[in-house]
Amino acid sequence: MGLGLEESLRLSVAALMQATGESQRVLAAVLGLTQTQISRRQTGATSWTLRDVDVLAGHYEIAALDLLAGPTRACETLPAARHRTAHAAAGKGVAR
């Protein structure tokens, strides 16, 4: 049996955080939550809300359905400019 939607979303968020180099504190600020609340969502102690999904999708510039489709799809649709390597290259003056 495949992953449930909750677990798939947690994995997608973790993968996007890794791909962009963002911390739980950054997501907390985006969502208007605390870092502890983000941690509880990521461990499964608290569920992500539909509002969270909408806000996260907008933040990562991907469709909500791509965010819910799992980490592979979420990272595939993440714009290249949002990747950690793009930020590092921009900081060093390297063309993207």
Phi and psi in radians as a Rosetta constraint file:
Dihedral C 1 N 2 CA 2 C 2 CIRCULARHARMONIC -1.374 0.35
Dihedral N 2 CA 2 C 2 N 3 CIRCULARHARMONIC -3.132 0.35
Dihedral C 2 N 3 CA 3 C 3 CIRCULARHARMONIC -1.204 0.35
Dihedral N 3 CA 3 C 3 N 4 CIRCULARHARMONIC 2.560 0.35
Dihedral C 3 N 4 CA 4 C 4 CIRCULARHARMONIC -1.299 0.35
Dihedral N 4 CA 4 C 4 N 5 CIRCULARHARMONIC 2.876 0.35
Dihedral C 4 N 5 CA 5 C 5 CIRCULARHARMONIC -1.081 0.35
Dihedral N 5 CA 5 C 5 N 6 CIRCULARHARMONIC -0.718 0.35
Dihedral C 5 N 6 CA 6 C 6 CIRCULARHARMONIC -1.058 0.35
Dihedral N 6 CA 6 C 6 N 7 CIRCULARHARMONIC -0.848 0.35
Dihedral C 6 N 7 CA 7 C 7 CIRCULARHARMONIC -1.144 0.35
Dihedral N 7 CA 7 C 7 N 8 CIRCULARHARMONIC -0.697 0.35
Dihedral C 7 N 8 CA 8 C 8 CIRCULARHARMONIC -1.055 0.35
Dihedral N 8 CA 8 C 8 N 9 CIRCULARHARMONIC -0.743 0.35
Dihedral C 8 N 9 CA 9 C 9 CIRCULARHARMONIC -1.142 0.35
Dihedral N 9 CA 9 C 9 N 10 CIRCULARHARMONIC -0.760 0.35
Dihedral C 9 N 10 CA 10 C 10 CIRCULARHARMONIC -1.043 0.35
Dihedral N 10 CA 10 C 10 N 11 CIRCULARHARMONIC -0.743 0.35
Dihedral C 10 N 11 CA 11 C 11 CIRCULARHARMONIC -1.168 0.35
Dihedral N 11 CA 11 C 11 N 12 CIRCULARHARMONIC -0.673 0.35
Dihedral C 11 N 12 CA 12 C 12 CIRCULARHARMONIC -1.095 0.35
Dihedral N 12 CA 12 C 12 N 13 CIRCULARHARMONIC -0.793 0.35
Dihedral C 12 N 13 CA 13 C 13 CIRCULARHARMONIC -1.091 0.35
Dihedral N 13 CA 13 C 13 N 14 CIRCULARHARMONIC -0.767 0.35
Dihedral C 13 N 14 CA 14 C 14 CIRCULARHARMONIC -1.072 0.35
Dihedral N 14 CA 14 C 14 N 15 CIRCULARHARMONIC -0.754 0.35
Dihedral C 14 N 15 CA 15 C 15 CIRCULARHARMONIC -1.144 0.35
Dihedral N 15 CA 15 C 15 N 16 CIRCULARHARMONIC -0.710 0.35
Dihedral C 15 N 16 CA 16 C 16 CIRCULARHARMONIC -1.197 0.35
Dihedral N 16 CA 16 C 16 N 17 CIRCULARHARMONIC -0.642 0.35
Dihedral C 16 N 17 CA 17 C 17 CIRCULARHARMONIC -1.095 0.35
Dihedral N 17 CA 17 C 17 N 18 CIRCULARHARMONIC -0.733 0.35
Dihedral C 17 N 18 CA 18 C 18 CIRCULARHARMONIC -1.137 0.35
Dihedral N 18 CA 18 C 18 N 19 CIRCULARHARMONIC -0.789 0.35
Dihedral C 18 N 19 CA 19 C 19 CIRCULARHARMONIC -1.131 0.35
Dihedral N 19 CA 19 C 19 N 20 CIRCULARHARMONIC -0.597 0.35
Dihedral C 19 N 20 CA 20 C 20 CIRCULARHARMONIC -1.683 0.35
Dihedral N 20 CA 20 C 20 N 21 CIRCULARHARMONIC -0.241 0.35
Dihedral C 20 N 21 CA 21 C 21 CIRCULARHARMONIC 1.349 0.35
Dihedral N 21 CA 21 C 21 N 22 CIRCULARHARMONIC 0.327 0.35
Dihedral C 21 N 22 CA 22 C 22 CIRCULARHARMONIC -1.528 0.35
Dihedral N 22 CA 22 C 22 N 23 CIRCULARHARMONIC 2.624 0.35
Dihedral C 22 N 23 CA 23 C 23 CIRCULARHARMONIC -1.745 0.35
Dihedral N 23 CA 23 C 23 N 24 CIRCULARHARMONIC 2.997 0.35
Dihedral C 23 N 24 CA 24 C 24 CIRCULARHARMONIC -1.091 0.35
Dihedral N 24 CA 24 C 24 N 25 CIRCULARHARMONIC -0.553 0.35
Dihedral C 24 N 25 CA 25 C 25 CIRCULARHARMONIC -1.111 0.35
Dihedral N 25 CA 25 C 25 N 26 CIRCULARHARMONIC -0.675 0.35
Dihedral C 25 N 26 CA 26 C 26 CIRCULARHARMONIC -1.115 0.35
Dihedral N 26 CA 26 C 26 N 27 CIRCULARHARMONIC -0.838 0.35
Dihedral C 26 N 27 CA 27 C 27 CIRCULARHARMONIC -1.090 0.35
Dihedral N 27 CA 27 C 27 N 28 CIRCULARHARMONIC -0.649 0.35
Dihedral C 27 N 28 CA 28 C 28 CIRCULARHARMONIC -1.041 0.35
Dihedral N 28 CA 28 C 28 N 29 CIRCULARHARMONIC -0.783 0.35
Dihedral C 28 N 29 CA 29 C 29 CIRCULARHARMONIC -1.108 0.35
Dihedral N 29 CA 29 C 29 N 30 CIRCULARHARMONIC -0.737 0.35
Dihedral C 29 N 30 CA 30 C 30 CIRCULARHARMONIC -1.064 0.35
Dihedral N 30 CA 30 C 30 N 31 CIRCULARHARMONIC -0.724 0.35
Dihedral C 30 N 31 CA 31 C 31 CIRCULARHARMONIC -1.588 0.35
Dihedral N 31 CA 31 C 31 N 32 CIRCULARHARMONIC -0.120 0.35
Dihedral C 31 N 32 CA 32 C 32 CIRCULARHARMONIC 1.244 0.35
Dihedral N 32 CA 32 C 32 N 33 CIRCULARHARMONIC 0.589 0.35
Dihedral C 32 N 33 CA 33 C 33 CIRCULARHARMONIC -2.100 0.35
Dihedral N 33 CA 33 C 33 N 34 CIRCULARHARMONIC -3.140 0.35
Dihedral C 33 N 34 CA 34 C 34 CIRCULARHARMONIC -1.669 0.35
Dihedral N 34 CA 34 C 34 N 35 CIRCULARHARMONIC 2.853 0.35
Dihedral C 34 N 35 CA 35 C 35 CIRCULARHARMONIC -1.071 0.35
Dihedral N 35 CA 35 C 35 N 36 CIRCULARHARMONIC -0.635 0.35
Dihedral C 35 N 36 CA 36 C 36 CIRCULARHARMONIC -1.089 0.35
Dihedral N 36 CA 36 C 36 N 37 CIRCULARHARMONIC -0.702 0.35
Dihedral C 36 N 37 CA 37 C 37 CIRCULARHARMONIC -1.136 0.35
Dihedral N 37 CA 37 C 37 N 38 CIRCULARHARMONIC -0.663 0.35
Dihedral C 37 N 38 CA 38 C 38 CIRCULARHARMONIC -1.135 0.35
Dihedral N 38 CA 38 C 38 N 39 CIRCULARHARMONIC -0.775 0.35
Dihedral C 38 N 39 CA 39 C 39 CIRCULARHARMONIC -1.018 0.35
Dihedral N 39 CA 39 C 39 N 40 CIRCULARHARMONIC -0.754 0.35
Dihedral C 39 N 40 CA 40 C 40 CIRCULARHARMONIC -1.134 0.35
Dihedral N 40 CA 40 C 40 N 41 CIRCULARHARMONIC -0.613 0.35
Dihedral C 40 N 41 CA 41 C 41 CIRCULARHARMONIC -1.199 0.35
Dihedral N 41 CA 41 C 41 N 42 CIRCULARHARMONIC -0.716 0.35
Dihedral C 41 N 42 CA 42 C 42 CIRCULARHARMONIC -1.252 0.35
Dihedral N 42 CA 42 C 42 N 43 CIRCULARHARMONIC -0.450 0.35
Dihedral C 42 N 43 CA 43 C 43 CIRCULARHARMONIC -1.541 0.35
Dihedral N 43 CA 43 C 43 N 44 CIRCULARHARMONIC -0.180 0.35
Dihedral C 43 N 44 CA 44 C 44 CIRCULARHARMONIC 1.582 0.35
Dihedral N 44 CA 44 C 44 N 45 CIRCULARHARMONIC 0.042 0.35
Dihedral C 44 N 45 CA 45 C 45 CIRCULARHARMONIC -1.193 0.35
Dihedral N 45 CA 45 C 45 N 46 CIRCULARHARMONIC -0.521 0.35
Dihedral C 45 N 46 CA 46 C 46 CIRCULARHARMONIC -2.296 0.35
Dihedral N 46 CA 46 C 46 N 47 CIRCULARHARMONIC 2.537 0.35
Dihedral C 46 N 47 CA 47 C 47 CIRCULARHARMONIC -1.477 0.35
Dihedral N 47 CA 47 C 47 N 48 CIRCULARHARMONIC 2.557 0.35
Dihedral C 47 N 48 CA 48 C 48 CIRCULARHARMONIC -1.193 0.35
Dihedral N 48 CA 48 C 48 N 49 CIRCULARHARMONIC 2.576 0.35
Dihedral C 48 N 49 CA 49 C 49 CIRCULARHARMONIC -1.721 0.35
Dihedral N 49 CA 49 C 49 N 50 CIRCULARHARMONIC 2.890 0.35
Dihedral C 49 N 50 CA 50 C 50 CIRCULARHARMONIC -1.097 0.35
Dihedral N 50 CA 50 C 50 N 51 CIRCULARHARMONIC -0.609 0.35
Dihedral C 50 N 51 CA 51 C 51 CIRCULARHARMONIC -1.087 0.35
Dihedral N 51 CA 51 C 51 N 52 CIRCULARHARMONIC -0.743 0.35
Dihedral C 51 N 52 CA 52 C 52 CIRCULARHARMONIC -0.996 0.35
Dihedral N 52 CA 52 C 52 N 53 CIRCULARHARMONIC -0.794 0.35
Dihedral C 52 N 53 CA 53 C 53 CIRCULARHARMONIC -1.053 0.35
Dihedral N 53 CA 53 C 53 N 54 CIRCULARHARMONIC -0.810 0.35
Dihedral C 53 N 54 CA 54 C 54 CIRCULARHARMONIC -1.060 0.35
Dihedral N 54 CA 54 C 54 N 55 CIRCULARHARMONIC -0.793 0.35
Dihedral C 54 N 55 CA 55 C 55 CIRCULARHARMONIC -1.175 0.35
Dihedral N 55 CA 55 C 55 N 56 CIRCULARHARMONIC -0.764 0.35
Dihedral C 55 N 56 CA 56 C 56 CIRCULARHARMONIC -1.086 0.35
Dihedral N 56 CA 56 C 56 N 57 CIRCULARHARMONIC -0.762 0.35
Dihedral C 56 N 57 CA 57 C 57 CIRCULARHARMONIC -1.047 0.35
Dihedral N 57 CA 57 C 57 N 58 CIRCULARHARMONIC -0.770 0.35
Dihedral C 57 N 58 CA 58 C 58 CIRCULARHARMONIC -1.110 0.35
Dihedral N 58 CA 58 C 58 N 59 CIRCULARHARMONIC -0.723 0.35
Dihedral C 58 N 59 CA 59 C 59 CIRCULARHARMONIC -1.070 0.35
Dihedral N 59 CA 59 C 59 N 60 CIRCULARHARMONIC -0.756 0.35
Dihedral C 59 N 60 CA 60 C 60 CIRCULARHARMONIC -1.513 0.35
Dihedral N 60 CA 60 C 60 N 61 CIRCULARHARMONIC -0.032 0.35
Dihedral C 60 N 61 CA 61 C 61 CIRCULARHARMONIC 1.070 0.35
Dihedral N 61 CA 61 C 61 N 62 CIRCULARHARMONIC 0.723 0.35
Dihedral C 61 N 62 CA 62 C 62 CIRCULARHARMONIC -2.275 0.35
Dihedral N 62 CA 62 C 62 N 63 CIRCULARHARMONIC 2.863 0.35
Dihedral C 62 N 63 CA 63 C 63 CIRCULARHARMONIC -1.273 0.35
Dihedral N 63 CA 63 C 63 N 64 CIRCULARHARMONIC 2.558 0.35
Dihedral C 63 N 64 CA 64 C 64 CIRCULARHARMONIC -1.003 0.35
Dihedral N 64 CA 64 C 64 N 65 CIRCULARHARMONIC -0.679 0.35
Dihedral C 64 N 65 CA 65 C 65 CIRCULARHARMONIC -1.149 0.35
Dihedral N 65 CA 65 C 65 N 66 CIRCULARHARMONIC -0.566 0.35
Dihedral C 65 N 66 CA 66 C 66 CIRCULARHARMONIC -1.202 0.35
Dihedral N 66 CA 66 C 66 N 67 CIRCULARHARMONIC -0.629 0.35
Dihedral C 66 N 67 CA 67 C 67 CIRCULARHARMONIC -1.124 0.35
Dihedral N 67 CA 67 C 67 N 68 CIRCULARHARMONIC -0.700 0.35
Dihedral C 67 N 68 CA 68 C 68 CIRCULARHARMONIC -1.372 0.35
Dihedral N 68 CA 68 C 68 N 69 CIRCULARHARMONIC -0.276 0.35
Dihedral C 68 N 69 CA 69 C 69 CIRCULARHARMONIC -1.334 0.35
Dihedral N 69 CA 69 C 69 N 70 CIRCULARHARMONIC -0.150 0.35
Dihedral C 69 N 70 CA 70 C 70 CIRCULARHARMONIC 2.064 0.35
Dihedral N 70 CA 70 C 70 N 71 CIRCULARHARMONIC 2.917 0.35
Dihedral C 70 N 71 CA 71 C 71 CIRCULARHARMONIC -1.119 0.35
Dihedral N 71 CA 71 C 71 N 72 CIRCULARHARMONIC -0.625 0.35
Dihedral C 71 N 72 CA 72 C 72 CIRCULARHARMONIC -1.119 0.35
Dihedral N 72 CA 72 C 72 N 73 CIRCULARHARMONIC -0.885 0.35
Dihedral C 72 N 73 CA 73 C 73 CIRCULARHARMONIC -1.119 0.35
Dihedral N 73 CA 73 C 73 N 74 CIRCULARHARMONIC -0.737 0.35
Dihedral C 73 N 74 CA 74 C 74 CIRCULARHARMONIC -1.037 0.35
Dihedral N 74 CA 74 C 74 N 75 CIRCULARHARMONIC -0.791 0.35
Dihedral C 74 N 75 CA 75 C 75 CIRCULARHARMONIC -1.263 0.35
Dihedral N 75 CA 75 C 75 N 76 CIRCULARHARMONIC -0.570 0.35
Dihedral C 75 N 76 CA 76 C 76 CIRCULARHARMONIC -1.134 0.35
Dihedral N 76 CA 76 C 76 N 77 CIRCULARHARMONIC -0.576 0.35
Dihedral C 76 N 77 CA 77 C 77 CIRCULARHARMONIC -1.629 0.35
Dihedral N 77 CA 77 C 77 N 78 CIRCULARHARMONIC -0.108 0.35
Dihedral C 77 N 78 CA 78 C 78 CIRCULARHARMONIC -1.108 0.35
Dihedral N 78 CA 78 C 78 N 79 CIRCULARHARMONIC 2.189 0.35
Dihedral C 78 N 79 CA 79 C 79 CIRCULARHARMONIC -1.014 0.35
Dihedral N 79 CA 79 C 79 N 80 CIRCULARHARMONIC 2.487 0.35
Dihedral C 79 N 80 CA 80 C 80 CIRCULARHARMONIC -0.960 0.35
Dihedral N 80 CA 80 C 80 N 81 CIRCULARHARMONIC -0.615 0.35
Dihedral C 80 N 81 CA 81 C 81 CIRCULARHARMONIC -1.189 0.35
Dihedral N 81 CA 81 C 81 N 82 CIRCULARHARMONIC -0.273 0.35
Dihedral C 81 N 82 CA 82 C 82 CIRCULARHARMONIC -1.578 0.35
Dihedral N 82 CA 82 C 82 N 83 CIRCULARHARMONIC -0.178 0.35
Dihedral C 82 N 83 CA 83 C 83 CIRCULARHARMONIC -1.262 0.35
Dihedral N 83 CA 83 C 83 N 84 CIRCULARHARMONIC 2.573 0.35
Dihedral C 83 N 84 CA 84 C 84 CIRCULARHARMONIC -0.934 0.35
Dihedral N 84 CA 84 C 84 N 85 CIRCULARHARMONIC -0.724 0.35
Dihedral C 84 N 85 CA 85 C 85 CIRCULARHARMONIC -1.144 0.35
Dihedral N 85 CA 85 C 85 N 86 CIRCULARHARMONIC -0.556 0.35
Dihedral C 85 N 86 CA 86 C 86 CIRCULARHARMONIC -1.184 0.35
Dihedral N 86 CA 86 C 86 N 87 CIRCULARHARMONIC -0.689 0.35
Dihedral C 86 N 87 CA 87 C 87 CIRCULARHARMONIC -1.157 0.35
Dihedral N 87 CA 87 C 87 N 88 CIRCULARHARMONIC -0.733 0.35
Dihedral C 87 N 88 CA 88 C 88 CIRCULARHARMONIC -1.118 0.35
Dihedral N 88 CA 88 C 88 N 89 CIRCULARHARMONIC -0.734 0.35
Dihedral C 88 N 89 CA 89 C 89 CIRCULARHARMONIC -1.146 0.35
Dihedral N 89 CA 89 C 89 N 90 CIRCULARHARMONIC -0.699 0.35
Dihedral C 89 N 90 CA 90 C 90 CIRCULARHARMONIC -1.133 0.35
Dihedral N 90 CA 90 C 90 N 91 CIRCULARHARMONIC -0.651 0.35
Dihedral C 90 N 91 CA 91 C 91 CIRCULARHARMONIC -1.202 0.35
Dihedral N 91 CA 91 C 91 N 92 CIRCULARHARMONIC -0.421 0.35
Dihedral C 91 N 92 CA 92 C 92 CIRCULARHARMONIC -1.729 0.35
Dihedral N 92 CA 92 C 92 N 93 CIRCULARHARMONIC 0.047 0.35
Dihedral C 92 N 93 CA 93 C 93 CIRCULARHARMONIC 1.364 0.35
Dihedral N 93 CA 93 C 93 N 94 CIRCULARHARMONIC 0.282 0.35
Dihedral C 93 N 94 CA 94 C 94 CIRCULARHARMONIC -1.515 0.35
Dihedral N 94 CA 94 C 94 N 95 CIRCULARHARMONIC 2.369 0.35
Dihedral C 94 N 95 CA 95 C 95 CIRCULARHARMONIC -1.145 0.35
Dihedral N 95 CA 95 C 95 N 96 CIRCULARHARMONIC 2.515 0.35
